[in-house]
Amino acid sequence: MKLRRREFLQLAAGAAALSAVSPSARAQAYPTRPVRLIIGYPPGGSADITARLTGQWLSERLGQPVVIESRPGAATNLATEAVVRAPPDGYTLLLVAPANAINATLYDKLNFDSLRDIVPVAGIIRFPNVVVVNPSLPIKTIPELIAYAKANPGKLNMASSGNGSTIHMSGELFKMITGINMVHVPYRGGAPALTDLISGQVHVMFDNIPTSAEHVRAGRLRGLAVTSAARSDVLPELPTVADFVPGYEASAWYGLGAPKGTPAEIVEKVNKEINAILADATPKARFAELGASLLPGSPADFGKLLADETEKWGKVVKFAGVKPD
């Protein structure tokens, strides 16, 4: 009995010591095992590239592997729900994307609320789309696109990577502000949409700049403008849509989120490391090659972006009457 009593007292003392560890000490110890970074997209796209680059650099700074886990499906909802249901201990992170903002209105019923159930951790990058047309069209500028669409209502086909995608919503925002009519043609992914655009099966696309830039340079597509507020260094000769359509801005972006209840000290630590990565010359150069600008800042800064984008795209979803595939 004495031995058991002694063991009990030792265990109790150990538990008390553990509970007495300060939050800052726990954050300093984190992580002690690999961290999962879950993305809602298949390998090979911009989300996957962003996650793998970020994971590599974050792993070097944290001293633990950051394992990229791809869970495509339901327009990123499967991945988001997996993170929402994960233990809030900092060992499961989400690559947050515009789909999280769009889906809040696009889907009538979700098992989660991204703004409520995902804690913003850090912004990473944002990059514009580019308005591209098949070269056979007599359109070389945004004003010419608007004029042609108004003169030929319903005759222009606008390709996208699927209902509710950033490519689709960029086009719907353009239609909403300009009042033109283009017929949306959704594809299951950006690659087949781009193939048909190049062949002339469809006419217009608000494509991600990393995938269309080479086709524009090679003359297979004609670039009209980029969708960001400022010109892109990847296609510096192109103006912005906002130069002709005041108030227009659309861009893709990525950041990190964690399950609600993740300790603030761990959120701050990951945020600090991401900001250090974004300040480093090598990541800066690599992201610049993708046509991306950086999103350094606090968790609150990224949280504001999420809230603003959710409100913005919610209005567009309702205007266009978009429904999920």
GUKE-192461 format. One line per 4 residues: number of its first residue (from 1); their letters; for each residue x, z, y of N, C-alpha, C, O. Coordinates in steps of 0.1 Angstrom, whole numbers, plus 5000, padded with zeros to 4 digits. Layout:
REM GUKE-192461
NUM	A	X Z Y X Z Y X Z Y X Z Y ~ ...
//
This chain:
REM GUKE-192461
1	MKLR	5008 5000 4988 5000 5000 5000 5009 5000 5013 5005 4993 5023 ~ 5020 5008 5012 5028 5008 5024 5034 4995 5027 5035 4991 5039 ~ 5038 4987 5016 5043 4974 5018 5033 4965 5025 5036 4957 5034 ~ 5021 4965 5020 5011 4957 5025 5008 4961 5040 5005 4952 5048
5	RREF	5008 4974 5043 5005 4978 5056 5016 4973 5065 5014 4969 5077 ~ 5029 4974 5061 5040 4969 5069 5039 4954 5071 5041 4949 5082 ~ 5035 4946 5061 5033 4932 5063 5022 4929 5073 5023 4920 5081 ~ 5011 4937 5072 5000 4935 5081 5005 4937 5095 5001 4929 5104
9	LQLA	5012 4948 5097 5017 4951 5111 5026 4940 5116 5026 4937 5128 ~ 5035 4935 5107 5044 4924 5112 5036 4911 5116 5039 4905 5126 ~ 5026 4908 5107 5018 4896 5111 5010 4898 5124 5009 4889 5132 ~ 5005 4910 5125 4997 4913 5138 5006 4913 5150 5002 4907 5160
13	AGAA	5018 4918 5149 5028 4917 5160 5031 4903 5163 5033 4899 5175 ~ 5033 4894 5152 5036 4880 5154 5025 4873 5161 5028 4865 5170 ~ 5012 4876 5157 5001 4870 5164 5000 4874 5178 4997 4866 5187 ~ 5003 4886 5181 5002 4891 5195 5013 4885 5203 5010 4881 5215
17	ALSA	5025 4883 5197 5035 4876 5205 5032 4862 5208 5035 4857 5219 ~ 5025 4855 5198 5022 4841 5200 5011 4840 5211 5012 4831 5219 ~ 5001 4849 5211 4991 4848 5221 4997 4851 5235 4991 4847 5245 ~ 5008 4858 5235 5014 4862 5248 5022 4851 5254 5027 4852 5266
21	VSPS	5025 4840 5246 5033 4830 5251 5026 4823 5263 5014 4820 5262 ~ 5033 4821 5274 5027 4816 5286 5024 4801 5284 5030 4795 5276 ~ 5014 4796 5292 5010 4782 5291 5022 4773 5294 5024 4763 5288 ~ 5031 4777 5304 5042 4769 5307 5052 4768 5295 5059 4758 5293
25	ARAQ	5053 4779 5288 5062 4779 5276 5057 4770 5265 5064 4763 5259 ~ 5043 4770 5264 5037 4761 5254 5040 4746 5258 5043 4738 5249 ~ 5038 4744 5271 5041 4730 5275 5055 4726 5274 5058 4714 5270 ~ 5064 4735 5276 5079 4732 5274 5082 4729 5259 5090 4720 5256
29	AYPT	5075 4736 5250 5077 4734 5236 5071 4720 5231 5076 4714 5222 ~ 5060 4716 5238 5053 4704 5234 5062 4691 5237 5068 4691 5247 ~ 5062 4682 5228 5056 4681 5214 5066 4686 5204 5078 4684 5205 ~ 5061 4691 5193 5069 4695 5182 5067 4686 5170 5073 4688 5159
33	RPVR	5058 4676 5171 5056 4666 5160 5052 4653 5167 5049 4653 5179 ~ 5050 4642 5159 5047 4629 5165 5033 4630 5172 5024 4637 5169 ~ 5033 4621 5182 5020 4620 5191 5014 4606 5187 5021 4596 5187 ~ 5001 4606 5186 4994 4593 5183 4989 4588 5197 4983 4595 5205
37	LIIG	4991 4575 5198 4985 4568 5210 4975 4557 5204 4980 4547 5198 ~ 4962 4560 5206 4952 4551 5200 4948 4540 5210 4945 4543 5222 ~ 4947 4528 5205 4943 4517 5214 4931 4510 5207 4930 4510 5195 ~ 4922 4505 5215 4910 4499 5210 4911 4484 5209 4900 4477 5208
41	YPPG	4923 4478 5208 4925 4464 5207 4934 4460 5195 4942 4469 5191 ~ 4933 4448 5190 4942 4444 5179 4956 4441 5184 4958 4440 5197 ~ 4965 4441 5176 4979 4438 5180 4981 4425 5186 4974 4415 5184 ~ 4991 4424 5195 4995 4411 5201 4990 4409 5215 4996 4400 5222
45	GSAD	4980 4416 5220 4975 4414 5234 4982 4422 5244 4991 4429 5241 ~ 4977 4422 5256 4983 4429 5267 4982 4444 5265 4991 4452 5268 ~ 4971 4449 5259 4970 4463 5256 4980 4468 5246 4986 4479 5248 ~ 4982 4460 5236 4991 4464 5225 5005 4464 5231 5013 4473 5228
49	ITAR	5009 4454 5239 5022 4453 5245 5025 4465 5254 5035 4471 5253 ~ 5015 4468 5262 5016 4480 5271 5018 4493 5264 5026 4501 5267 ~ 5010 4494 5253 5010 4507 5245 5024 4508 5238 5030 4519 5238 ~ 5029 4497 5233 5042 4498 5225 5053 4501 5235 5063 4508 5232
53	LTGQ	5053 4494 5246 5064 4496 5256 5063 4511 5261 5074 4518 5261 ~ 5051 4515 5265 5050 4529 5270 5053 4539 5259 5060 4549 5262 ~ 5049 4536 5247 5051 4546 5236 5066 4547 5233 5071 4558 5230 ~ 5073 4536 5234 5088 4536 5231 5095 4545 5242 5103 4553 5238
57	WLSE	5092 4542 5254 5098 4550 5265 5094 4565 5265 5102 4573 5268 ~ 5081 4567 5262 5076 4581 5262 5083 4589 5251 5086 4600 5252 ~ 5084 4582 5239 5091 4588 5228 5105 4593 5231 5109 4604 5227 ~ 5112 4584 5238 5126 4588 5242 5126 4600 5251 5135 4608 5251
61	RLGQ	5116 4601 5260 5116 4613 5269 5111 4625 5263 5115 4636 5266 ~ 5101 4624 5254 5096 4636 5247 5104 4641 5235 5102 4652 5231 ~ 5112 4632 5230 5120 4636 5218 5112 4636 5205 5116 4642 5195 ~ 5100 4630 5205 5092 4629 5193 5087 4614 5192 5084 4608 5203
65	PVVI	5084 4609 5180 5078 4596 5179 5064 4595 5186 5057 4605 5184 ~ 5062 4584 5193 5048 4581 5197 5043 4570 5189 5048 4558 5190 ~ 5034 4573 5180 5029 4563 5170 5017 4555 5176 5007 4562 5179 ~ 5018 4542 5177 5007 4534 5182 4997 4531 5170 5001 4526 5160
69	ESRP	4985 4535 5173 4974 4533 5162 4963 4524 5168 4956 4527 5177 ~ 4962 4512 5162 4952 4502 5167 4939 4504 5160 4938 4504 5147 ~ 4928 4506 5167 4915 4508 5162 4905 4499 5169 4897 4503 5177 ~ 4906 4485 5167 4897 4476 5174 4883 4477 5169 4881 4482 5158
73	GAAT	4874 4473 5177 4860 4473 5173 4851 4479 5183 4854 4489 5190 ~ 4838 4474 5184 4828 4479 5193 4833 4480 5208 4830 4489 5215 ~ 4841 4470 5212 4846 4469 5226 4853 4481 5230 4851 4487 5241 ~ 4862 4486 5221 4870 4498 5223 4863 4512 5221 4869 4522 5222
77	NLAT	4850 4511 5218 4843 4524 5216 4847 4532 5204 4847 4544 5204 ~ 4851 4525 5193 4856 4532 5181 4869 4540 5185 4870 4551 5180 ~ 4878 4534 5192 4890 4541 5195 4887 4553 5204 4893 4563 5203 ~ 4879 4550 5214 4876 4561 5224 4869 4573 5217 4873 4584 5219
81	EAVV	4860 4570 5208 4853 4581 5201 4862 4589 5192 4861 4601 5190 ~ 4872 4582 5186 4882 4588 5177 4890 4598 5185 4893 4609 5180 ~ 4893 4595 5198 4901 4604 5206 4892 4615 5211 4896 4627 5212 ~ 4880 4612 5215 4870 4623 5219 4869 4633 5209 4868 4645 5212
85	RAPP	4869 4629 5196 4867 4639 5185 4879 4645 5180 4879 4654 5171 ~ 4891 4641 5185 4904 4647 5181 4906 4661 5187 4900 4664 5197 ~ 4914 4669 5180 4917 4682 5186 4924 4680 5200 4932 4672 5201 ~ 4920 4689 5209 4925 4687 5223 4939 4695 5224 4940 4704 5232
89	DGYT	4949 4690 5217 4961 4696 5217 4973 4688 5222 4985 4692 5221 ~ 4970 4676 5227 4980 4668 5233 4986 4658 5223 4995 4650 5226 ~ 4982 4659 5210 4989 4651 5200 4981 4638 5197 4985 4630 5188 ~ 4970 4636 5204 4962 4624 5203 4959 4619 5217 4952 4626 5225
93	LLLV	4964 4607 5221 4962 4601 5234 4954 4588 5233 4954 4582 5222 ~ 4948 4584 5243 4940 4571 5244 4946 4562 5254 4949 4566 5265 ~ 4948 4549 5251 4951 4539 5261 4938 4536 5268 4930 4528 5262 ~ 4936 4541 5279 4923 4539 5287 4924 4525 5294 4935 4522 5299
97	APAN	4913 4518 5293 4913 4504 5299 4900 4502 5306 4891 4510 5306 ~ 4899 4490 5313 4886 4487 5320 4874 4488 5311 4863 4490 5316 ~ 4876 4485 5299 4864 4485 5289 4857 4499 5290 4845 4500 5288 ~ 4865 4510 5292 4859 4523 5292 4850 4524 5304 4840 4531 5304
101	AINA	4854 4518 5316 4846 4518 5328 4834 4509 5326 4823 4513 5330 ~ 4835 4497 5320 4824 4488 5318 4814 4493 5308 4802 4492 5310 ~ 4819 4498 5297 4810 4502 5286 4800 4514 5290 4790 4515 5284 ~ 4804 4521 5300 4795 4532 5304 4782 4527 5308 4772 4534 5307
105	TLYD	4781 4515 5314 4768 4509 5317 4764 4498 5307 4752 4496 5305 ~ 4773 4491 5301 4770 4480 5292 4762 4485 5280 4753 4478 5276 ~ 4766 4497 5275 4759 4502 5263 4749 4513 5267 4751 4522 5275 ~ 4736 4511 5262 4726 4520 5265 4728 4534 5259 4725 4544 5265
109	KLNF	4734 4535 5247 4736 4547 5240 4751 4548 5234 4754 4539 5226 ~ 4758 4557 5239 4771 4560 5233 4772 4574 5229 4765 4583 5234 ~ 4781 4577 5219 4782 4591 5214 4791 4599 5223 4795 4610 5219 ~ 4795 4594 5235 4804 4601 5244 4802 4596 5258 4795 4586 5260
113	DSLR	4808 4603 5267 4808 4599 5281 4823 4599 5285 4829 4610 5286 ~ 4828 4587 5288 4843 4586 5290 4847 4595 5302 4857 4602 5301 ~ 4839 4595 5313 4843 4603 5324 4842 4618 5322 4849 4626 5328 ~ 4834 4622 5312 4832 4636 5309 4841 4641 5298 4846 4652 5298
117	DIVP	4843 4632 5288 4849 4636 5275 4864 4632 5274 4871 4636 5264 ~ 4869 4624 5283 4883 4620 5283 4889 4625 5296 4885 4622 5307 ~ 4900 4633 5294 4907 4638 5305 4917 4628 5310 4926 4623 5302 ~ 4917 4624 5323 4927 4614 5328 4941 4621 5328 4943 4632 5333
121	VAGI	4951 4613 5323 4964 4619 5322 4973 4611 5332 4980 4618 5340 ~ 4974 4598 5331 4983 4591 5340 4979 4576 5340 4975 4570 5330 ~ 4980 4570 5351 4979 4555 5352 4993 4549 5348 5003 4555 5349 ~ 4992 4537 5343 5004 4530 5339 5006 4517 5347 5015 4517 5356
125	IRFP	4998 4507 5345 4999 4494 5352 4986 4488 5355 4976 4492 5349 ~ 4986 4479 5364 4974 4470 5366 4979 4456 5368 4990 4454 5374 ~ 4972 4446 5364 4976 4432 5367 4963 4424 5369 4953 4427 5364 ~ 4965 4413 5377 4953 4405 5380 4950 4395 5369 4957 4392 5360
129	NVVV	4938 4389 5370 4934 4377 5363 4937 4365 5372 4940 4367 5384 ~ 4936 4354 5367 4939 4342 5375 4927 4332 5372 4923 4330 5360 ~ 4922 4326 5382 4911 4317 5381 4917 4303 5377 4924 4297 5385 ~ 4914 4298 5365 4920 4286 5361 4908 4276 5357 4898 4280 5352
133	VNPS	4911 4263 5359 4901 4253 5356 4909 4242 5348 4921 4241 5349 ~ 4901 4234 5341 4906 4223 5334 4910 4212 5345 4903 4210 5354 ~ 4922 4206 5343 4927 4197 5354 4918 4185 5356 4919 4178 5366 ~ 4909 4182 5347 4900 4170 5348 4890 4172 5359 4884 4163 5364
137	LPIK	4887 4185 5362 4877 4188 5373 4883 4185 5387 4894 4187 5389 ~ 4874 4180 5396 4878 4177 5409 4878 4189 5418 4872 4190 5429 ~ 4885 4199 5413 4885 4213 5420 4900 4217 5421 4907 4219 5411 ~ 4904 4220 5433 4918 4225 5435 4919 4238 5442 4930 4244 5443
141	TIPE	4908 4243 5448 4908 4255 5456 4895 4263 5453 4886 4258 5447 ~ 4895 4276 5457 4883 4284 5455 4871 4279 5463 4860 4278 5458 ~ 4873 4275 5476 4862 4269 5483 4856 4256 5476 4844 4254 5476 ~ 4865 4248 5470 4860 4236 5463 4853 4240 5450 4843 4234 5446
145	LIAY	4857 4251 5444 4850 4256 5432 4835 4261 5436 4826 4258 5429 ~ 4835 4268 5447 4822 4273 5452 4813 4261 5455 4801 4261 5452 ~ 4818 4251 5463 4810 4240 5467 4806 4232 5455 4794 4227 5455 ~ 4814 4230 5445 4811 4222 5433 4800 4229 5425 4790 4222 5421
149	AKAN	4801 4242 5424 4791 4249 5416 4778 4249 5423 4767 4248 5417 ~ 4778 4250 5437 4765 4249 5444 4759 4235 5444 4746 4234 5444 ~ 4767 4225 5443 4762 4211 5443 4758 4208 5428 4750 4198 5427 ~ 4763 4215 5419 4760 4212 5405 4756 4225 5397 4762 4229 5388
153	PGKL	4745 4231 5401 4741 4244 5396 4739 4243 5381 4732 4235 5375 ~ 4745 4253 5374 4744 4254 5359 4752 4244 5351 4751 4244 5339 ~ 4760 4235 5358 4767 4225 5350 4781 4230 5347 4788 4224 5338 ~ 4786 4240 5354 4799 4245 5351 4798 4256 5340 4790 4265 5341
157	NMAS	4807 4255 5330 4807 4265 5319 4819 4275 5322 4830 4270 5324 ~ 4816 4288 5322 4827 4298 5324 4830 4305 5311 4821 4312 5305 ~ 4842 4303 5306 4846 4309 5293 4851 4323 5295 4856 4327 5306 ~ 4849 4331 5285 4855 4345 5285 4858 4349 5271 4855 4342 5261
161	SGNG	4865 4361 5270 4869 4366 5257 4858 4374 5251 4860 4380 5240 ~ 4846 4375 5257 4834 4382 5251 4826 4389 5262 4831 4392 5273 ~ 4814 4392 5258 4805 4399 5268 4811 4412 5272 4814 4420 5263 ~ 4811 4415 5284 4816 4428 5289 4831 4429 5290 4836 4439 5295
165	STIH	4839 4418 5287 4853 4419 5288 4857 4418 5303 4849 4414 5311 ~ 4869 4421 5306 4874 4421 5320 4874 4406 5325 4871 4403 5336 ~ 4876 4397 5316 4876 4383 5319 4862 4378 5323 4860 4372 5333 ~ 4852 4383 5315 4838 4380 5318 4834 4387 5331 4828 4380 5339
169	MSGE	4837 4399 5332 4832 4407 5344 4838 4402 5357 4832 4402 5368 ~ 4851 4397 5356 4857 4391 5368 4849 4379 5373 4847 4377 5385 ~ 4844 4371 5363 4836 4359 5367 4823 4363 5372 4818 4357 5382 ~ 4816 4373 5366 4803 4378 5370 4804 4384 5385 4795 4382 5392
173	LFKM	4815 4391 5388 4816 4396 5401 4817 4384 5411 4811 4385 5422 ~ 4825 4374 5408 4826 4362 5416 4812 4356 5418 4809 4352 5430 ~ 4804 4354 5408 4791 4349 5409 4782 4357 5417 4774 4352 5425 ~ 4783 4370 5416 4775 4380 5424 4777 4379 5439 4768 4379 5447
177	ITGI	4790 4378 5442 4794 4378 5457 4791 4364 5463 4786 4363 5474 ~ 4794 4353 5455 4793 4340 5461 4779 4334 5459 4775 4324 5466 ~ 4771 4339 5450 4758 4334 5448 4757 4321 5440 4747 4314 5440 ~ 4768 4317 5433 4768 4305 5425 4763 4307 5411 4762 4318 5407
181	NMVH	4761 4296 5404 4756 4297 5391 4765 4290 5381 4767 4278 5382 ~ 4772 4297 5372 4780 4292 5362 4775 4297 5349 4772 4309 5348 ~ 4774 4289 5338 4769 4293 5325 4780 4300 5318 4791 4295 5315 ~ 4778 4313 5314 4788 4321 5306 4788 4316 5292 4778 4316 5285
185	VPYR	4801 4314 5287 4803 4310 5273 4812 4321 5267 4824 4320 5269 ~ 4807 4331 5260 4816 4341 5254 4822 4337 5241 4816 4330 5233 ~ 4835 4340 5239 4842 4337 5227 4846 4351 5221 4845 4361 5227 ~ 4850 4350 5209 4855 4362 5202 4870 4363 5204 4878 4361 5195
189	GGAP	4874 4366 5216 4888 4367 5220 4892 4357 5230 4886 4347 5232 ~ 4903 4360 5237 4908 4351 5248 4914 4339 5243 4913 4328 5250 ~ 4921 4339 5231 4928 4328 5226 4919 4316 5224 4922 4305 5228 ~ 4908 4317 5216 4900 4305 5214 4893 4300 5227 4891 4288 5228
193	ALTD	4890 4309 5236 4885 4305 5249 4895 4297 5257 4891 4286 5262 ~ 4907 4301 5256 4918 4294 5264 4920 4280 5257 4922 4270 5264 ~ 4920 4279 5244 4921 4267 5237 4911 4257 5241 4914 4245 5244 ~ 4898 4261 5242 4887 4252 5245 4888 4248 5260 4884 4237 5264
197	LISG	4893 4257 5269 4895 4254 5283 4905 4243 5285 4903 4234 5292 ~ 4916 4244 5277 4927 4234 5278 4922 4220 5273 4926 4210 5279 ~ 4914 4221 5263 4908 4208 5257 4897 4202 5265 4893 4191 5263 ~ 4892 4210 5275 4881 4205 5283 4867 4208 5278 4857 4203 5283
201	QVHV	4866 4216 5267 4853 4220 5262 4845 4229 5271 4833 4229 5272 ~ 4852 4237 5279 4847 4246 5289 4855 4243 5302 4865 4237 5302 ~ 4850 4248 5313 4855 4244 5326 4863 4254 5334 4874 4250 5340 ~ 4859 4266 5334 4865 4277 5342 4867 4289 5334 4860 4292 5325
205	MFDN	4878 4297 5338 4881 4309 5331 4888 4319 5341 4897 4314 5348 ~ 4884 4331 5341 4891 4342 5349 4900 4349 5339 4898 4361 5336 ~ 4911 4342 5335 4919 4347 5324 4930 4357 5329 4933 4358 5340 ~ 4934 4365 5319 4946 4374 5322 4958 4366 5326 4961 4356 5319
209	IPTS	4965 4370 5336 4976 4362 5341 4987 4361 5331 4994 4350 5330 ~ 4990 4371 5322 5001 4369 5313 4999 4358 5303 5009 4352 5298 ~ 4986 4355 5299 4984 4344 5289 4982 4331 5295 4983 4321 5288 ~ 4978 4330 5308 4976 4317 5314 4987 4311 5323 4988 4300 5325
213	AEHV	4996 4320 5326 5007 4316 5336 5015 4304 5331 5017 4295 5339 ~ 5019 4304 5318 5027 4293 5313 5019 4280 5313 5025 4269 5316 ~ 5006 4281 5310 4998 4269 5310 4997 4263 5324 4996 4251 5326 ~ 4996 4272 5334 4995 4267 5348 5008 4261 5352 5008 4250 5358
217	RAGR	5019 4267 5348 5032 4261 5352 5034 4247 5345 5040 4238 5351 ~ 5029 4246 5333 5031 4234 5325 5021 4223 5329 5022 4212 5324 ~ 5011 4226 5337 5001 4217 5341 4989 4215 5332 4981 4206 5334 ~ 4989 4223 5321 4978 4222 5312 4965 4228 5318 4954 4224 5314
221	LRGL	4967 4237 5327 4956 4243 5335 4959 4242 5350 4971 4242 5353 ~ 4949 4242 5358 4951 4243 5372 4947 4257 5377 4936 4261 5375 ~ 4957 4264 5383 4954 4277 5389 4948 4276 5403 4954 4268 5411 ~ 4938 4283 5405 4932 4283 5419 4935 4295 5427 4938 4294 5439
225	AVTS	4935 4307 5421 4938 4319 5428 4939 4330 5418 4935 4330 5407 ~ 4945 4341 5423 4946 4354 5415 4935 4363 5420 4931 4362 5432 ~ 4931 4372 5411 4919 4380 5414 4923 4394 5421 4914 4401 5424 ~ 4935 4397 5422 4940 4409 5428 4939 4409 5443 4937 4399 5449
229	AARS	4941 4421 5449 4941 4422 5464 4953 4415 5470 4952 4411 5482 ~ 4964 4414 5463 4976 4408 5468 4981 4397 5458 4977 4397 5447 ~ 4989 4388 5463 4995 4377 5455 5003 4383 5444 5008 4394 5444 ~ 5004 4375 5433 5012 4379 5421 5026 4372 5422 5027 4360 5425
233	DVLP	5036 4380 5418 5050 4374 5418 5051 4364 5406 5060 4356 5406 ~ 5042 4365 5396 5043 4356 5385 5038 4342 5389 5044 4332 5384 ~ 5028 4341 5397 5024 4328 5403 5023 4329 5418 5012 4329 5423 ~ 5034 4330 5424 5034 4333 5439 5028 4323 5448 5024 4325 5459
237	ELPT	5027 4311 5443 5021 4300 5451 5006 4301 5452 5000 4294 5461 ~ 5000 4309 5443 4985 4309 5444 4980 4320 5453 4986 4331 5454 ~ 4970 4317 5461 4964 4327 5470 4956 4336 5462 4955 4335 5450 ~ 4950 4346 5469 4940 4355 5463 4926 4350 5464 4923 4342 5474
241	VADF	4917 4353 5455 4903 4350 5457 4898 4356 5470 4890 4349 5477 ~ 4902 4368 5473 4898 4375 5485 4901 4367 5498 4895 4370 5509 ~ 4911 4358 5498 4914 4350 5509 4902 4342 5514 4901 4338 5525 ~ 4894 4339 5504 4882 4330 5507 4869 4337 5504 4858 4333 5509
245	VPGY	4869 4348 5496 4857 4356 5493 4860 4370 5497 4864 4378 5488 ~ 4858 4374 5509 4861 4388 5513 4854 4398 5504 4843 4397 5501 ~ 4862 4409 5501 4857 4419 5493 4858 4418 5478 4856 4427 5470 ~ 4863 4406 5474 4865 4404 5460 4878 4409 5455 4888 4407 5461
249	EASA	4878 4417 5444 4890 4422 5437 4886 4425 5423 4876 4432 5420 ~ 4894 4421 5414 4892 4424 5400 4906 4424 5393 4914 4415 5395 ~ 4909 4434 5385 4921 4435 5378 4920 4443 5366 4911 4452 5365 ~ 4929 4440 5356 4929 4448 5344 4939 4459 5347 4948 4458 5355
253	WYGL	4937 4471 5340 4946 4482 5342 4947 4490 5329 4937 4490 5321 ~ 4957 4498 5328 4959 4507 5316 4964 4520 5321 4972 4521 5330 ~ 4960 4531 5314 4965 4544 5316 4963 4552 5304 4959 4547 5293 ~ 4967 4565 5305 4965 4574 5293 4955 4584 5296 4953 4589 5307
257	GAPK	4947 4587 5285 4937 4598 5285 4939 4607 5273 4946 4604 5264 ~ 4932 4619 5274 4933 4628 5263 4919 4634 5261 4911 4634 5270 ~ 4917 4641 5249 4904 4647 5247 4901 4658 5257 4911 4665 5261 ~ 4889 4660 5261 4885 4671 5270 4889 4684 5264 4888 4686 5252
261	GTPA	4895 4693 5272 4900 4706 5267 4915 4706 5265 4920 4716 5262 ~ 4921 4694 5266 4936 4694 5264 4942 4703 5275 4938 4701 5287 ~ 4951 4712 5272 4957 4721 5282 4962 4714 5294 4969 4704 5292 ~ 4960 4719 5306 4964 4713 5318 4979 4711 5319 4985 4702 5324
265	EIVE	4986 4721 5313 5001 4721 5313 5006 4709 5305 5016 4703 5309 ~ 5000 4705 5294 5004 4694 5286 5000 4681 5293 5008 4672 5293 ~ 4989 4680 5299 4985 4669 5307 4995 4666 5318 5000 4655 5320 ~ 4999 4677 5325 5009 4676 5336 5022 4671 5331 5029 4664 5338
269	KVNK	5026 4676 5319 5039 4672 5314 5039 4657 5310 5049 4651 5314 ~ 5029 4653 5304 5029 4638 5300 5028 4630 5313 5035 4620 5314 ~ 5020 4634 5323 5020 4627 5335 5033 4626 5342 5037 4616 5347 ~ 5040 4637 5342 5054 4638 5348 5063 4628 5341 5071 4621 5348
273	EINA	5062 4627 5328 5071 4618 5320 5067 4603 5323 5076 4595 5324 ~ 5054 4600 5324 5050 4587 5327 5055 4582 5340 5059 4571 5342 ~ 5053 4591 5350 5058 4588 5364 5073 4586 5364 5078 4577 5371 ~ 5081 4593 5356 5095 4591 5355 5098 4577 5349 5108 4571 5353
277	ILAD	5090 4574 5339 5092 4560 5333 5089 4549 5343 5097 4540 5344 ~ 5079 4551 5351 5075 4541 5361 5085 4540 5372 5086 4530 5379 ~ 5093 4550 5374 5104 4550 5384 5117 4545 5379 5126 4542 5387 ~ 5118 4542 5366 5130 4537 5360 5131 4522 5362 5121 4515 5360
281	ATPK	5143 4517 5364 5145 4503 5367 5141 4494 5355 5136 4483 5357 ~ 5144 4498 5343 5142 4490 5331 5127 4488 5329 5122 4476 5327 ~ 5118 4498 5328 5104 4496 5327 5098 4488 5339 5089 4480 5337 ~ 5103 4491 5351 5098 4484 5362 5100 4469 5360 5091 4461 5363
285	ARFA	5112 4465 5356 5115 4451 5354 5107 4445 5343 5102 4433 5344 ~ 5105 4452 5332 5097 4447 5320 5083 4445 5324 5077 4435 5321 ~ 5077 4454 5331 5063 4453 5335 5061 4442 5346 5051 4435 5346 ~ 5071 4440 5354 5071 4429 5364 5070 4416 5357 5064 4407 5362
289	ELGA	5077 4414 5346 5077 4402 5338 5063 4399 5333 5059 4387 5332 ~ 5055 4409 5331 5041 4407 5327 5032 4405 5338 5020 4403 5336 ~ 5037 4405 5350 5029 4403 5362 5021 4415 5366 5011 4414 5373 ~ 5026 4427 5362 5019 4439 5365 5025 4447 5377 5037 4446 5379
293	SLLP	5016 4454 5384 5021 4464 5393 5019 4478 5387 5012 4479 5378 ~ 5026 4487 5393 5027 4501 5387 5016 4510 5393 5012 4508 5404 ~ 5012 4520 5384 5001 4529 5389 5007 4544 5388 5001 4552 5380 ~ 5017 4547 5395 5022 4561 5395 5012 4570 5402 5003 4565 5410
297	GSPA	5012 4583 5399 5003 4592 5406 5000 4604 5397 5004 4605 5386 ~ 4991 4612 5402 4987 4624 5395 4975 4621 5385 4969 4610 5386 ~ 4972 4631 5376 4960 4629 5368 4947 4627 5377 4939 4619 5373 ~ 4947 4633 5388 4935 4632 5397 4934 4618 5403 4924 4612 5404
301	DFGK	4946 4612 5406 4946 4598 5411 4941 4588 5400 4933 4580 5404 ~ 4945 4590 5388 4940 4581 5377 4925 4584 5375 4917 4575 5372 ~ 4921 4597 5376 4907 4600 5374 4898 4593 5385 4887 4589 5382 ~ 4903 4592 5397 4896 4586 5408 4894 4571 5405 4884 4565 5407
305	LLAD	4905 4565 5400 4904 4551 5396 4893 4548 5386 4886 4539 5387 ~ 4893 4557 5376 4883 4556 5365 4869 4557 5371 4860 4549 5367 ~ 4867 4567 5379 4853 4569 5385 4850 4557 5394 4838 4552 5393 ~ 4859 4552 5402 4856 4541 5411 4853 4528 5403 4844 4520 5406
309	ETEK	4861 4525 5392 4859 4513 5384 4846 4514 5376 4839 4504 5374 ~ 4842 4526 5372 4830 4528 5364 4818 4525 5373 4808 4518 5369 ~ 4818 4529 5386 4808 4526 5395 4807 4511 5399 4797 4505 5399 ~ 4819 4505 5401 4820 4491 5405 4814 4482 5394 4806 4474 5397
313	WGKV	4819 4484 5382 4815 4475 5371 4801 4478 5366 4794 4469 5361 ~ 4796 4490 5369 4783 4493 5365 4773 4484 5373 4763 4479 5368 ~ 4776 4482 5386 4768 4474 5395 4768 4459 5390 4758 4453 5390 ~ 4780 4455 5386 4781 4441 5381 4773 4439 5368 4766 4429 5366
317	VKFA	4774 4448 5359 4767 4447 5346 4752 4446 5349 4745 4438 5342 ~ 4747 4455 5357 4733 4454 5360 4729 4442 5367 4718 4436 5364 ~ 4737 4437 5376 4734 4424 5383 4733 4412 5374 4724 4404 5374 ~ 4742 4412 5365 4743 4400 5355 4734 4402 5343 4732 4392 5336
321	GVKP	4729 4414 5341 4721 4416 5329 4729 4415 5316 4723 4410 5306 ~ 4741 4419 5317 4750 4417 5305 4746 4426 5294 4742 4438 5296 ~ 4746 4421 5282 4743 4429 5270 4755 4428 5260 4762 4418 5260 ~ 4758 4439 5253 4769 4438 5243 4767 4428 5232 4755 4425 5229
325	D	4778 4423 5227 4776 4413 5216 4770 4420 5203 4768 4413 5193
//
